[in-house]
């Protein structure tokens, strides 16, 4: 075959439908294009994604040429347009592209949370900008199609035109093939740990690390990356479940024989700086303040979370791993299961995920189908709009029959949008109460901050309602939030929409959390030594991945290999190492915290 014949055959899928090729290429590269338009300096990713998307677009045009169906062409363009819309909306709303975490969150998000998300983020401006973006892609495709046909008419020699077109196409596609092969080497990755190593490779250019390259990649290679990440994540769940099964088959754990109720309350999106118990000027914690004044509560002043997203946080706090010792959660034991094996009655009451939810993300940790019945004596099968109603519902199921109990409560807390987290009858604060002039607070933003404070006040009453359930028992109750939050009076954001780990103030807002331990009068009288240890630990630095060690201490499981006194904040042997979060953020170094 002649050079002309090769060139004509190679370029024919594109020359037959140039507008379709341009539309598919631009739609496939929507992530870096949208990010660049929004002000991101990621031109190298734009080049990578553009050439890789051209490869995929060429293959699709080749397929469309073989099928020869307008319906298939319209469906293909429609699907790519939808993908571009999602990518564009995601970047405009959250300042980051779609990634594996996005898909994981979608899989475990309830209808209520989804509604709240769109109320918080989706606006007319977002829809307008996204619409303009799609119109721009369509316009470029139409103009490109006309321009291509005009250039073709100017060539009197079809041979020359075919050769020039093929050369231009090869110049675009060959780098794309090389780039796609680099990205698709992810298919050789076998474990999640290997994946972390794979996507942190950067060829001495950190801003070009494979992780970022894949997130801003074309839609096709990004889909492979997301699918591979989720597959390896599911492998982690399988490994974790296997470890739990082996533990179930092992000898029971011995614990102290005295009667005790240990309660863990996991709050949600609670920023420490908006707690009056920590000095906030508005009285958001009247009920907790009364408990502090009675001497039943010890406030911890230097506790941070492991992650600023719920799933990552709870996976690391409800398992007995230690991030500072490079121990992943999926290679550790589940705290509720340990307590069950120690003879405790175990309950899990979540107002975010019920026992009937699909087993992905956090529900896969809470309710592993193979062993859920071996862990819990009771769970919640219904979620409610407000935590107070949920608490009332669960309180009717709690009995005083078990001598030793371990109970985990997971509340909705102050999860965005805060206005949906409290009944109208509990609205006390208003926009005029938010007097900070930082970050150009508009009336609307002041109202949102006031709603957050109202949600915090309502949360205060919910916590104390749970305390009342255990007030007359020998009980130790541990409360903390899974992570902090961004609020308009403290930051130029209205939620956790981007990562700024090099900013100390951002780390404080997202990772500093309220943490306290409440002890009943009976507990104080029966366990004076433990009480003294708790009160002495209030100013020690800590991180949530070692909460399990506190529970083991209080439960009397302190003579077992699972108990590590050096990681127990109540122990004389405790030594807090430099705290590193699950995402690798060096909290103490960045914030200048000396421990």
Order of alpha helices (4+ residues) and beta strands (2+ residues): alpha-alpha-alpha-alpha-alpha-alpha-alpha-alpha-alpha-alpha-alpha-alpha-beta-alpha-beta-beta-alpha-alpha-beta-alpha-alpha-beta-alpha-beta-alpha-beta-alpha-beta-alpha-alpha-beta-alpha-alpha
